[in-house]
Amino acid sequence: MPTLRILLLVALLLCPALAYGQTGLEALTIEETEDGQTWSLSVQVLVLMTLLTLLPAMVLMMTAFTRIIVVLAILRQALGTASTPSNQVLIGLALFLTLFVMMPVFDEINETALQPYMAEEMGAEEALEQASEPMREFMIRQTREDDIALFLRIADYGEVDSPDDVPMSVLIPAFMTSELKTAFIIGFVLYLPFLVIDLVVASTLMSMGMLMLSPMIISLPFKIMLFVLVDGWSLIMGTLASSFFL
């Protein structure tokens, strides 16, 4: 045991000497090549970690996630089931349905940008430009012209000749506004049949003099039964998915 303690003490004393003896790694190395500038691996890792922190915001702002999660939240409110399905279930459904909707876009990004970049056939800047084109096309298809014109006017960009000339700083908020508007329209249509059930049950209970009985207790089983009979989850998922391919 004393020998082991001595060896550990010697190792601890040698660690600073070994650390001082090593040469430091350069955090930033930029090499000039024929194709442009090439960043060192450490800078690429730093950029990748920074992008990962922005990934949740990108998922919310530039994909189908916002429309899907808002519609599912309104549906739960219309059913009156409080926290059923839970937030975790709704987010999981929204994420996987978003992946299903965005898979053609992701496949195009993989073929045109990611794979050539991994094969060192193009630089990081060119790969980023190639990756932004499929996302731009997807967002343009889902964005209303009025919303684009609104943010162009706010940013004082003036008129644009084609959708390709719309800057991303304008397209992203316009896309978000259009997604929220579309989600609330779908949610309004979903809410109407459940609202009718609530009104019928409340009127029936009032006519019977049962004023102390909450209409939600009676209407909830009927709403759940109606939703199951019409195969509501399949209709909701199918409608949401098909709404992006129009």
N, C-alpha and C positions, 0 to 999 in steps of 0.2 A: 504493500500500500504506500509506504513512503516513497518508493521508487516511482510509482505511478504519479504521485503528486508532483515529484520533481520534474518528470517529463512534461506534465501539463504546464507547469510554471515556465519551463524553457520554451515550450511552444508559444505560449502567450507573449513571452518576451521577444520571440523572433518574428511574430506577425507584423508589428510595425516596421521592422527592418525590411521584410519582404515587400510590404506595401510601398515603402519609399523606393525600393529598388526597381519597381515596375515602371515602365513608361506609360504615361497617360494616353487614353484613347481620345482622338480628336472628335469632338462632338459635331463639327460641321466641316465637311469636305465637299467642295463643288469642283468638278472637273469639266473642262471645256472639251466637247467632242464635235464631230461633224454635224450631228443631229441637234446640237444645242448643249445645254447644261445637264450634267448628271449629278444627282445628289448621293451622298454617302448612305450606307445602310442605316446608320444611327439616326440620320435625319428622316429617312423613310419610315422608320419605326415610330419616331416622334409624331410625324404627320398622321400615321395610321392610328395611333392612340388618340390623337386629337379628334379625328373623324369618328372614332368609336363613341366618344362622349357626345357628339352631335347626332348620332344615329337615331335615338328616340325622337328627336325633333324632326329629322328627315322623314321618318316613318309617318309621323303625324301630318306633316305638311305636304308631302309629295307623293303619297300613295292613296289607295282606296280606304285606308283605315278609318279616317274621320267619318265618312258617310256611314260605314257599316256600324261602328260603335255607337253613333248617335241614334241610328234607327233601332238598334237592339235595346238601348236604354229607354227610348220612348215606348217600345213594345212592352217592356217590363212594367213601366209605369201604367200603361193602358190596361194590362192584365190585373194590376193591383196586387201583385204577389210580393210586394216589398223588396226583400233582398234575395228573391229566388227567381231566376238563377243568380248566383253570386257574381260579384264584380270579376273575380278570377275566371269564372266560366265565360262570361261575356267577352272579356278581353282575349281569352284563348280562342273563342269562336271567331272574333274579329281578326285576330292575327292570322289564323289559318285560312280564312276566307280571303283576306288580303293577299296572302301568298298565292292562292289559287288564281285570283284576278290578275295579279302582277307577274305571274310566271312567264308569259310571252315577252314582257318588257325585260325581265331579268335574264331570260335566255339570249335576247338580242344584245344586251349589255355584255354578257359573258363572251359571246362570239366576236363582237366588234371591238371590245375594249379590254376586258380582263385577260382573255387568253393571249392576244398579241402582246400585252404588257408583261405577262408572266414569261412569255417566250422572248422578251427583250427585243421585239420587233418595232416597238414605239415607246416614246418617252412618257413620263407621268402626265405632263400637260396635255399631250395629244390624246392619251387614253381617257383623261377626264373630259375632254371635249366630246370624244366619241361616246362616252357613257351618258353624257347629259342629253344627247339627241333623242334616244328612245323615251326618256323621262319627259322631255319637252313635248314630244308628240302625244304622249298619253295625257298630259295635263291640258294641252291645247284642246283635245277632243272633249274633255269634260268641263271646260271653262266657258262660261257665257261671254259673248262679246260685250255686253253691257258692263260686266265686272272688269274686263280688261280695259275698256274705255274709261271707266271710273278711276282706276289706279294710274292709268297713263295721264289723265287730266290732273290728278293730285300731285304726281311726280313731275308734271310739266315736261313730259317727253314729246308731246305733240302727237300727230298722227303717224301711224306706221303703215307701210305698203303691204306687208304680208305678216302672217303669224310668226314666221321665222325671225322677224325683226323685233319681236317683243322681248325685252330683257328679262332675265330670270328674276330680278328684284321686283318686277311688276307682275310676272306670271304667277309666282308662288302665292302672294296674298290674294290675287284674283281667283286662283284655283281653290284656295281655302274658302273664300266667300261663296263660290259656286257650290262647293261640296256641302257646306252648312245649309245653304238654301235648298238644295236637292234633298238632303236628309230630312229637313223639317217638312217638306212637302210629302215625302213618303210616310213619315211618322204621322202626319195629319190624316192621311187616308187610312192608315192602320188603326188609328184611335177611334174613328167613327163607329164601327160596329160594336165595339166594347162600350162606348158612350151610350149607344142606344139601349144596350142591355141594362146599364146602370139606371137610365131614366125609366125604363119599363118596370124594373124591380122597385125603384123608389116610389113610383106612382101607385103600384099595386099595394105596397106596404102602407102608404098613406091612406089609400081608400079603405083598407081594412082596419085602420086605427092603430096600427103597430108603430107608433111614432118613436118609441124607445129602442126599437130594433134597428141596428145599423144596416143600411142597404148593402154595404160592401160584403157583409157576411153571407148574404143570400146570393148576390150576383157573382161572387168569385167562382163557385163551382160551375155555374152556367157559362161563364167566360172561358174557363179552362176546358169544359166539355166542347164548346164551339170551336176553340182553337185546335183541339185534338181531332175532332171530326173532319175538319177541312184540311187536315195535315198541314198545320200552320208553319211548322219549322221548315218543311221542304219548300213551301211557297215563299217564305221570307228569304231563305238562303238563295233559292233560284232567282227570285226577283232582284235581290241585291247584286248577285253576280252578273245577271244579264243586263242590268242597267248600265254597266260599264262598257258593254260591247255594242251598244246601239250606234 
